[in-house]
Amino acid sequence: MILYDDPISGNGYKIRLLLALLGIPYQYVPVDILRGESRTPEFLARNPNGRIPVLQLDDGTFLPESNAALFYLSQGTDYWPGDKVEQAQVMRWLFFEQYSHEPNIATARFWLAIKGLEETPFNRQLLEQKHKAGNEALAVMDRHLSTRTFMVGERYSIADIALYAYTHEAHEGGFDLSLYPHVQAWLDRVSGQPGHVTIEQVPKA
């Protein structure tokens, strides 16, 4: 397998984390999104949407979208439940992550900690909107985790991996995680799993 990814990406980190947990060897190809490397003709041939990460399977198939890659890699493993209702619940949280969580928490992190955001009244308003929606998503997670150990079925799954990636970096986007004690406790449980790797642990290209 080959993973095309930018080391700063939480979406790419999801895949790197699951590959590490599963002990699956792969080739790592860094793609610098700030330099436009995901918009070149060569990369667009791998993903016409021009986004990282992209997982290239052993048969040459290109699989864009981080949560699709998580689904593929988790099949037949402990990170994908066998119960159909729990499977649906995992998908529920994958959709939540991409619709309500990532667009707000990851975007605020990108603006403040990676790309930088010009200080203008319009940009301040945009950031406030991201913070409002992101805090709403974190509050949903905190309420959910107040009565359970992991997101689905009391077991660590790709639902946790998907949500962990940007939640544990949310402070870089200006979010105060001390407001969400159940989320903080869950973050510690996830990072304490055997085989866990951090977002900074990037394989050599």
C-alpha positions, 0 to 999 in steps of 0.5 A: 500500500501507498499513502499519499498524505500531508503530515499536518493532516488530521485526516491522513493521521487517521489512516496512519494510526489505523495502519500502525494499530494493525501493523500493516506496512506501507509506503509513505509519500508526503504531499505538501498541500500548502505548495499546491502539490495536491493540485498537480495533474499527477495527483489529480489522476489519483484523486480528481477532487484534489484532496489528501489523503489517498490510499493506494491499494496493492492492486493499484486502486486509489481510495480517497477520503479518509473515512472510506479508507478507515472502513476498508482497512477495518473490515475483519478486524477488531476495529469494525464491530460485527453487530449490524446496529453497532456498524450503523452507529460507527457509520453515524459517527463517521458522518458526524465527524465529516459533517459537523466536526471536521469542517469546524474544528479542523478548519479553525486549526488550519486557519490559526495554527497552519496557514494563518488567518488575516485579522479582519472583521470578516475573518473574525466573524468566520472564525466565530462561526467555526468556534460556535459550530465546533463547540456544539460538536464537542458538546455532543461528544461530551454528552455521549461519552458521559455514559460510555468508554468509547463511541460505540459498543464500549470498544475502541473502533474506527469511530474513535479513530476518526474523531480523535484525529482532530479532537486531540488537536482542537486546542490549536484551533482555539477550542478549550477542551477543559470545557469537555471533561468526558472528551478529555478522559476519552482522549486519554483512553484513546492515546493509551491504546496499545500500538498508538502513534502520535500525529508527529510520528510520520513514516520516512518517505 
